[in-house]
Amino acid sequence: MIRTCLCITVLTFLVLNAVASLAAGSGYFGSTIQQGQEQTLEVKIDNFSFLPATLTVAAGTTVTWINRDDIPHTVVSSDDPRAFKSKALDTDDRFSFTFTKAGTYSYFCSIHPKMTGKVVVQ
């Protein structure tokens, strides 16, 4: 009986730990990258939205926007001068930018200016 309870407790811990690790790395709840990790993260453009709307990354991270919508969109930095600006992205087109400096980078779709997003670089 004690052995069964111990096995169930250990298995529960392992499953919960695995689920938490997957959720943290999926980008579904927004993403945070530990310093020293360089990687590429994706922002999906769909239904007139950037998903996730806010992304927190480490300096050196490349962010790739992918248009999953039926109509063209752009990804344009709100900064002056512009830190980045994509061409019009058709369905399944991609645009990537590597964030090298810490700061908050707001952006929008120049075709649909109410579409906004933000990348926070730590």
Phi, psi and omega per residue, in radians:
M1 nan -0.809 3.136
I2 -1.141 -0.695 3.130
R3 -1.096 -0.694 3.126
T4 -1.127 -0.795 3.127
C5 -1.090 -0.720 3.129
L6 -1.116 -0.756 3.119
C7 -1.090 -0.752 3.126
I8 -1.117 -0.735 3.130
T9 -1.099 -0.796 -3.137
V10 -1.127 -0.792 3.129
L11 -1.100 -0.710 3.100
T12 -1.063 -0.789 3.115
F13 -1.052 -0.795 -3.119
L14 -1.113 -0.741 -3.141
V15 -1.149 -0.806 -3.141
L16 -1.110 -0.680 3.110
N17 -1.126 -0.733 3.125
A18 -1.128 -0.756 3.127
V19 -1.110 -0.754 3.134
A20 -1.105 -0.701 3.118
S21 -1.134 -0.745 3.122
L22 -1.133 -0.758 -3.135
A23 -1.126 -0.693 -3.120
A24 -1.152 -0.625 -3.092
G25 -1.610 -0.068 -3.023
S26 -1.412 -0.375 -3.045
G27 1.428 -0.071 -3.084
Y28 -1.136 -0.673 -3.106
F29 -1.724 0.291 -2.945
G30 1.608 2.796 -3.049
S31 -2.266 2.523 3.018
T32 -2.258 2.293 -3.120
I33 -1.891 2.357 3.078
Q34 -1.239 2.557 3.122
Q35 -1.058 2.489 -3.136
G36 1.677 -0.252 3.099
Q37 -1.645 2.262 3.036
E38 -1.997 2.198 -3.121
Q39 -2.766 3.097 3.104
T40 -1.934 2.295 3.071
L41 -2.031 2.671 -3.097
E42 -1.983 2.490 2.986
V43 -2.050 2.168 -3.140
K44 -1.568 2.350 3.033
I45 -1.806 1.985 -3.094
D46 -2.712 2.455 3.086
N47 0.932 0.779 3.117
F48 1.028 0.641 3.134
S49 -2.500 2.652 2.953
F50 -1.716 2.191 -3.081
L51 -2.208 2.055 -0.011
P52 -1.300 2.697 -3.130
A53 -1.237 -0.555 3.088
T54 -2.219 2.307 -3.110
L55 -2.246 2.266 3.094
T56 -1.923 2.178 -3.037
V57 -2.371 2.902 3.017
A58 -1.525 2.680 3.044
A59 -1.000 2.451 -3.112
G60 1.706 -0.087 -3.125
T61 -1.451 2.409 3.049
T62 -1.694 2.260 3.081
V63 -1.891 2.305 3.105
T64 -2.047 2.159 3.062
W65 -1.661 2.364 -3.141
I66 -2.175 2.156 -3.137
N67 -1.445 1.932 3.073
R68 -1.819 0.147 3.140
D69 -1.532 2.894 -3.133
D70 -1.424 -0.187 -3.082
I71 -2.190 2.795 -3.119
P72 -1.166 2.618 3.042
H73 -2.479 2.848 3.034
T74 -2.173 2.905 3.037
V75 -2.223 1.932 -3.020
V76 -2.274 2.221 3.089
S77 -1.107 2.465 3.085
S78 -1.454 -0.153 -3.086
D79 -1.212 2.739 3.043
D80 -2.231 1.919 0.070
P81 -1.286 2.802 -3.104
R82 -1.107 2.280 3.063
A83 -1.345 -0.558 3.136
F84 -2.759 2.707 3.111
K85 -2.758 2.152 3.131
S86 -1.586 2.855 2.909
K87 -1.319 3.050 3.030
A88 -1.126 2.182 -3.104
L89 -1.719 2.033 3.037
D90 -1.349 3.073 3.128
T91 -0.927 2.270 3.140
D92 1.272 0.018 3.030
D93 -1.256 2.736 -3.101
R94 -2.232 2.645 3.005
F95 -2.418 2.332 -3.121
S96 -2.180 2.594 3.061
F97 -2.553 2.387 3.105
T98 -1.734 2.157 -3.125
F99 -1.586 1.947 -3.060
T100 -1.770 -0.340 -3.089
K101 -2.064 2.498 3.086
A102 -1.117 2.589 3.114
G103 2.616 3.125 3.094
T104 -1.921 2.175 -3.084
Y105 -2.005 1.812 3.066
S106 -1.491 2.588 3.129
Y107 -2.577 2.946 -3.101
F108 -2.675 2.983 3.007
C109 -1.656 2.108 -3.097
S110 -1.227 -0.323 3.080
I111 -1.432 -0.599 -3.128
H112 -2.282 1.391 -2.985
P113 -1.033 -0.265 3.093
K114 -1.340 -0.212 3.060
M115 -1.425 2.022 -3.112
T116 -2.330 2.789 3.070
G117 -2.713 3.099 -3.089
K118 -2.647 2.417 2.998
V119 -2.052 2.159 3.097
V120 -1.809 2.083 -3.115
V121 -1.851 2.168 -3.120
Q122 -1.825 nan nan
